Amino acid sequence: MHSSAFLTLIVIFSLAACSTPNNVQQQIGERAVIEQVTEGENQGMYRNLYRPEKGYPDYPVTCEANCYPAHPAVACKAPAQDCQFTGTQRAPELKTGYSLQWLGHASFLVNTPDGQQLLFDPVFGQFDWPVNWAQHLAGIIKRPYTPALSVEQLAATDAVLYSHLHYDHFSHASIAQIGTAATYYLPLGMAAYMPNGGYNIVEQAWYSQSQQGELNIHLLPAHHFNSRKLFNDNNRALWGGWLLEYADKTLFFAGDTGYSDHFKDIQQRYGDIDICLLPIASYHHETDGDWYRYVHTTPEDALVAAKELGCKVMIPWGYGNASWQMGDISSHSPLLRLLHMQQQLESQVPLLILNEGDSVAL
């Protein structure tokens, strides 16, 4: 066959694949919670469960001074920058059957007790277009490193769970790498932002449940917001965290979230959580710090949340040499603040500190 004709066939097949409609199902259920604006120009927008009448909420505890002291178990090339945790990675013997690898920022690979492989918020490399293009022009927000997954590892993915649409958590480029064999679990409204190509998608409401093999997958509330475009789509899709439940063993990925009473609600519904993957970064901003904290937990907020969730082990994320350092002082300032506030609060929640790429069986 002539090479030009062969290339034409490739383009035709590629276009046909991209135009294949996705298979979308919704899970809501009797116990589900859907919080939306019911009238006015914002009608239909999703909103957080707990909203102060004005201003920002009062938080249980706030670090006021000397929040980032150096720590002997955090070795850095510069103060709080380009660091490695060198301490003992000690976890309680939970015997849950879960194992996981932290891929950096909010991305995790999780192997479940029933032999499945899941990905949480997989974003490999840089942002999607057009943010990567703008980032290249500006020369900022570079992500220097992400642990690579092989083609075989990606092909072995049974399910992908995305928490919300922001570019550091939801990636069309990564979805294309993973492919259509996996089932994609999304909060309500997010299927409209998936590429076409025959993807199997399950949309869920807060406190709804899906079955994946022997695994129960619950979408839980987060205190955040959602958008993908510059205009007209603010909070038109839901956001949330994910709870995996196998027998009586649970793993909770909180997604991006600020602190609110939703953590107490989760514990009341599901009991103490075995493994908690909680964010501790992106809360700092010189001029708009109140807003950043409203939608991102500080390290001390995360410690309080872990206690309220009854976490048997807390694994923090969001910091690191491969983070985009949005809303952070430096790559490891959140980790230093976490270790400092753990002592200040005399927190009894076991911490398991990972470096990007680290794996652990629990």
C-alpha positions in Angstrom: 0.0 0.0 0.0 1.2 3.5 -0.8 2.5 5.3 2.3 0.2 8.3 1.8 -2.9 5.9 1.6 -1.7 4.1 4.7 -1.4 7.4 6.6 -4.9 8.4 5.4 -6.3 5.1 6.8 -4.6 5.8 10.2 -6.2 9.3 10.3 -9.6 7.9 9.4 -9.5 5.2 12.1 -8.2 7.7 14.6 -11.1 10.1 13.9 -13.6 7.2 14.1 -12.2 6.2 17.5 -12.4 9.8 18.8 -16.0 10.1 17.6 -17.2 7.0 19.4 -19.6 8.1 22.1 -18.8 7.3 25.7 -20.9 4.9 27.8 -22.1 7.0 30.8 -24.0 5.7 33.8 -25.1 7.6 36.9 -25.2 6.4 40.5 -27.3 8.4 42.9 -29.3 6.2 45.2 -31.5 6.8 48.2 -28.7 8.0 50.6 -27.1 10.4 48.1 -26.8 14.1 48.7 -26.9 16.6 45.9 -26.4 20.2 47.0 -27.2 22.8 44.2 -28.4 26.3 43.9 -32.1 26.2 43.3 -32.9 29.7 41.9 -31.3 32.9 40.5 -28.5 33.2 38.0 -26.5 30.5 39.6 -29.3 28.0 39.5 -28.0 24.4 39.0 -24.5 25.1 40.3 -23.2 22.7 42.9 -22.1 24.1 46.2 -20.4 23.0 49.4 -22.4 21.4 52.3 -21.1 23.8 54.9 -21.0 27.5 54.0 -20.6 30.4 56.4 -23.2 33.1 56.1 -20.4 35.6 55.5 -16.6 35.7 55.5 -14.6 32.6 56.3 -15.1 29.9 59.0 -13.4 29.7 62.3 -10.9 26.9 62.2 -10.2 24.5 65.2 -6.5 25.5 65.3 -4.1 27.7 63.3 -0.3 27.8 63.4 0.5 31.5 64.1 4.3 31.7 64.2 7.5 29.7 63.5 5.4 27.2 61.4 8.2 25.9 59.3 11.2 24.9 61.5 13.8 22.6 60.0 13.3 18.9 60.9 16.1 16.4 61.2 14.2 13.8 59.1 13.8 16.2 56.2 17.0 16.7 54.2 16.9 19.7 51.9 19.2 21.1 49.2 18.0 24.6 50.2 15.8 25.7 53.1 12.5 23.7 52.7 13.2 23.2 49.0 14.2 20.1 47.0 14.0 17.8 50.0 13.7 14.1 50.9 12.1 12.6 54.0 14.8 10.4 55.5 13.0 9.3 58.6 11.5 5.9 59.4 8.4 5.1 57.3 6.6 3.4 60.0 2.9 2.3 59.6 0.7 0.4 62.0 0.1 -3.3 61.0 -3.4 -2.8 59.7 -3.4 -5.9 57.3 -5.9 -4.2 55.1 -4.7 -5.8 51.8 -4.3 -2.4 50.1 -1.0 -1.3 48.7 -0.2 1.9 47.0 2.4 4.1 45.3 2.4 7.9 45.5 3.1 9.2 42.0 3.4 12.8 43.2 1.0 15.7 43.9 -2.4 14.1 44.1 -1.8 11.0 42.0 -1.8 7.5 43.5 -1.7 4.0 42.1 -3.7 1.7 44.5 -3.9 -2.1 44.5 -7.0 -3.4 46.3 -7.5 -6.5 48.4 -9.4 -8.2 45.5 -6.5 -7.8 43.1 -7.6 -4.7 41.2 -5.4 -1.7 40.2 -6.9 1.8 40.6 -5.5 5.3 39.8 -6.5 8.4 41.8 -6.3 11.7 40.0 -3.7 10.5 37.5 -1.9 13.5 35.9 1.4 12.4 34.3 3.8 15.2 33.4 2.6 18.7 32.8 -0.8 20.3 32.5 -3.2 19.8 29.5 -3.4 22.3 26.8 -3.8 25.3 26.9 -2.3 25.7 30.4 0.9 23.8 29.4 1.2 26.2 26.5 0.8 29.3 28.7 3.1 27.8 31.3 5.8 27.3 28.7 5.5 30.9 27.5 5.6 32.2 31.1 8.3 29.8 32.2 6.5 29.0 35.5 4.7 26.2 37.3 7.1 23.5 36.1 6.7 20.0 37.3 10.2 18.6 37.1 9.5 14.9 37.8 6.8 12.3 38.0 7.4 8.6 38.5 6.7 6.9 35.1 4.2 4.1 34.7 5.0 1.6 32.0 2.6 0.8 29.1 2.0 -2.6 30.8 1.1 -0.9 34.2 -1.2 1.5 32.5 -2.9 -1.3 30.6 -3.5 -3.2 33.9 -5.6 -0.3 35.3 -9.1 -1.5 36.2 -10.5 1.9 37.3 -9.6 5.5 37.3 -11.1 7.9 39.9 -11.0 11.6 39.4 -11.9 14.1 42.1 -12.5 17.3 40.1 -11.7 19.1 36.9 -8.8 21.3 37.8 -5.7 20.9 35.6 -3.5 19.5 38.3 -6.1 16.7 39.0 -7.8 15.9 35.6 -5.8 15.3 32.5 -6.9 14.5 28.9 -3.4 13.6 28.0 -3.2 11.1 30.9 -6.6 9.6 30.0 -5.4 9.0 26.5 -2.4 7.1 27.9 -4.6 5.0 30.1 -7.1 4.1 27.4 -10.6 2.8 27.3 -10.3 -0.6 29.1 -10.6 1.0 32.5 -13.8 2.3 34.1 -13.7 6.0 34.9 -15.5 7.1 38.1 -16.4 10.8 38.2 -18.5 13.2 40.2 -21.8 14.3 38.6 -21.4 16.5 35.6 -17.8 15.6 34.8 -18.5 13.1 32.0 -19.2 16.1 29.8 -15.5 17.0 30.1 -14.2 13.6 29.1 -12.8 13.1 25.6 -14.9 10.9 23.3 -13.6 7.5 22.3 -15.8 4.9 23.9 -14.8 5.4 27.5 -16.9 3.6 30.2 -17.9 6.2 32.8 -19.8 6.1 36.0 -20.9 9.5 37.4 -21.8 9.6 41.1 -23.4 11.9 43.6 -22.1 12.5 47.2 -22.7 9.4 49.4 -23.6 7.2 46.4 -22.1 3.8 45.8 -20.9 1.7 42.9 -19.6 -1.8 42.7 -16.3 -2.6 41.0 -15.6 -6.3 41.3 -15.8 -7.0 45.1 -15.0 -3.4 45.8 -17.5 -0.7 46.9 -16.7 2.8 45.6 -18.3 5.7 47.4 -18.1 9.4 46.3 -17.9 11.6 49.4 -18.2 15.3 49.9 -15.2 17.7 49.7 -15.1 21.4 50.5 -13.8 22.8 47.2 -15.1 24.1 43.9 -14.9 23.0 40.2 -14.2 24.5 36.8 -12.3 23.8 33.7 -12.8 26.7 31.3 -12.2 30.4 31.7 -15.9 31.3 31.5 -19.4 29.8 32.1 -18.7 26.5 33.8 -17.9 27.4 37.4 -19.3 24.6 39.6 -21.4 23.1 36.9 -19.8 19.7 37.7 -19.5 18.2 41.2 -16.3 17.6 43.1 -15.5 15.1 45.9 -13.3 12.5 47.5 -13.4 8.7 47.1 -13.8 5.9 49.7 -12.9 2.4 48.8 -14.5 -0.3 50.9 -13.6 -4.0 50.7 -15.2 -6.1 53.5 -14.6 -3.9 56.5 -11.3 -2.4 55.2 -11.4 1.2 54.0 -9.2 3.7 52.1 -10.2 7.3 51.7 -8.8 9.8 49.2 -10.0 13.2 50.2 -9.3 15.1 46.9 -8.7 18.8 47.1 -10.7 20.1 50.1 -10.8 22.7 52.8 -11.7 21.9 56.3 -15.4 21.7 57.3 -17.7 19.4 59.2 -18.0 17.1 56.3 -15.1 15.1 57.8 -17.2 14.4 60.9 -20.2 13.4 58.8 -18.1 10.9 56.9 -16.9 9.2 60.1 -20.5 9.0 61.4 -21.6 7.3 58.2 -18.7 4.9 57.7 -16.9 4.6 61.0 -13.2 5.0 61.5 -11.2 4.9 58.3 -8.2 2.6 57.9 -6.1 4.5 55.4 -6.5 8.3 54.8 -4.8 10.0 51.9 -5.2 13.7 52.9 -3.9 16.9 51.3 -1.7 19.3 53.2 -0.7 21.9 50.6 -1.8 24.8 48.4 -3.2 26.9 51.4 -0.7 29.7 51.3 -1.0 33.0 49.3 0.5 36.4 50.1 -2.7 38.4 49.2 -5.5 35.8 49.2 -4.5 33.3 51.9 -8.0 33.2 53.4 -9.5 31.9 50.1 -6.8 29.4 49.6 -7.3 27.9 53.0 -11.0 27.9 52.6 -10.7 25.3 49.8 -7.4 23.6 50.8 -6.5 22.1 54.2 -3.5 23.4 56.1 -1.4 20.7 57.7 -3.0 21.4 61.0 -6.5 21.2 59.4 -5.5 17.9 57.9 -4.4 16.6 61.4 -7.7 17.7 62.9 -9.6 16.0 60.0 -7.6 12.8 60.4 -8.7 12.7 64.1 -12.3 13.3 63.2 -12.2 10.7 60.5 -10.7 8.2 62.9 -7.8 7.5 60.6 -5.7 4.5 61.6 -2.9 5.9 59.4 -2.7 9.2 57.5 -0.6 9.6 54.4 -0.2 13.3 53.4 0.1 14.5 49.8 0.4 17.7 47.8 4.0 18.7 48.8 7.1 17.5 47.0 9.8 18.1 44.5 7.3 17.2 41.7 4.6 19.4 42.9 3.6 22.6 41.1 4.0 24.5 44.3 0.8 26.5 43.8 -0.2 28.1 47.0 3.0 26.9 48.8 6.0 28.7 50.2 8.4 26.0 48.9 8.4 22.4 47.9 8.4 21.0 51.4 7.1 23.8 53.6 3.8 21.9 54.0 5.6 18.8 55.3 7.7 20.8 57.7 4.6 22.5 59.0 2.8 19.1 59.3 5.7 17.6 61.4 5.8 20.8 63.6 2.0 20.8 64.2 1.9 17.1 64.9 4.1 17.9 67.9 2.3 21.0 68.9 -1.1 19.3 68.8 0.3 16.1 70.3 -1.6 14.3 67.5 -2.0 10.6 68.1 -2.9 9.8 64.4 -0.1 7.7 62.9 1.6 9.5 60.0 3.2 7.7 57.1 5.4 10.1 55.2 6.3 9.2 51.6 8.6 10.7 49.0 7.3 10.8 45.4 7.5 7.3 43.9 7.5 5.5 47.2 5.3 2.3 47.6 3.9 0.8 50.7 1.7 -2.2 51.6 -0.8 -1.8 54.4 
